[in-house]
Amino acid sequence: MSSGSLTADRRFAYAQSLKDEGDFAAAAEVMAQALEEAPRWAEGRFTLAELLAAAGDGSGAIAAYRAYLKIEPADSMGAGARLALLGESAPASLPDAYVRRLFDQYATRFDSALVEKLKYRAPELLRAAIVAVAPDKRFARCFDLGCGTGLAGAAVRDLTAWLGGVDLSPAMVRAAEQKRVYDHLESGDMVKAVAALPAPCDLMLAADVLVYCGDLVPLFRAVALKSTGLFAFTVQRANGGTFALGPEQRFNHSRAYLSETATAAGFTVLALEDAVTRQEKGADVPGLLAVLSRAPA
Ligand SMILES: C[S@@+](CC[C@H](N)C(=O)[O-])C[C@H]1O[C@@H](n2cnc3c(N)ncnc32)[C@H](O)[C@@H]1O
């Protein structure tokens, strides 16, 4: 990353070497000097905030993240989530620009990273749960929310006549296109894409996507309006409360919150079970798998 100023870039490189040596306070000092040369360098502001947080200067980090947000309100680096972890109020969802940037960078190594390293199993578990509540059913229209590279789409392809997908990250959508399992793909936000569906769907999927949204009310309402069948999804489990942002910057949702939000949106809860869909640092991540229905139970 370059600031546009040679002096700032040199100071940044020096700050990085101090950081690598574990001297976060000295690194933050040098980074602050770099920003004197390039005050509107958003990535530099974010780096300064990270260094201050690592040095234990919480109030300094908060001020630095806020300064970054003034320069880049779209928040592609996720300062809102970092502020929440420093005790500020959490955002209701992670910003689109942050999710897009994260997955645009991740797209080419996503399948191997997720399936091989993180033991990702949401697609096959969702498929099994759908078949369990609707054995022998062939769906007419399935829409895959946050389809990513198409792992979940591929898992249900034979269950549906038509398969559409949407994802915020254009690079993930390009990877999904290469799998050639979708009839329709688009880049954009899933709530808007669902609202714009030209016809309702009898299967909606969201595999490991709701972890980027805290408040699920807008999504559940939008899906309910366009659903004539099942809505199957996975989340990371919160033990109590409603939803909360975890340290790895993914939201956790409680069983009670999911059940209440689903019912309020007009769904019947057919299944809401514990499920481990992935690992993090070698340990199972506790999750939930849900199948909701808009059709009479
Ligand atoms: C962990 S990946 C899972 C991808 C896929 N569902 C699978 O099972 O492999 C999460 C995906 O959700 C997408 N995403 C997150 N929030 C989104 C939103 N609001 N609208 C559309 N896509 C979203 C991300 O871009 C990313 O590709």
The ligand as a Gaussian input file, in Angstrom:
#p B3LYP/6-31G(d) Opt

LIG

0 1
 C      -18.143000     -17.380000       3.863000
 S      -18.698000     -16.974000       2.257000
 C      -19.852000     -18.291000       1.916000
 C      -20.114000     -18.439000       0.444000
 C      -21.080000     -19.554000       0.041000
 N      -22.410000     -19.320000       0.541000
 C      -20.579000     -20.918000       0.456000
 O      -21.271000     -21.617000       1.180000
 O      -19.465000     -21.273000       0.046000
 C      -19.776000     -15.597000       2.558000
 C      -20.186000     -14.866000       1.289000
 O      -21.272000     -14.002000       1.589000
 C      -21.131000     -12.833000       0.828000
 N      -21.926000     -11.771000       1.479000
 C      -21.798000     -11.296000       2.743000
 N      -22.738000     -10.360000       2.985000
 C      -23.478000     -10.262000       1.848000
 C      -24.599000      -9.463000       1.473000
 N      -25.136000      -8.563000       2.323000
 N      -25.118000      -9.608000       0.234000
 C      -24.569000     -10.504000      -0.642000
 N      -23.498000     -11.269000      -0.349000
 C      -22.969000     -11.161000       0.892000
 C      -19.640000     -12.587000       0.807000
 O      -19.241000     -11.729000      -0.236000
 C      -19.091000     -14.004000       0.670000
 O      -18.883000     -14.378000      -0.653000

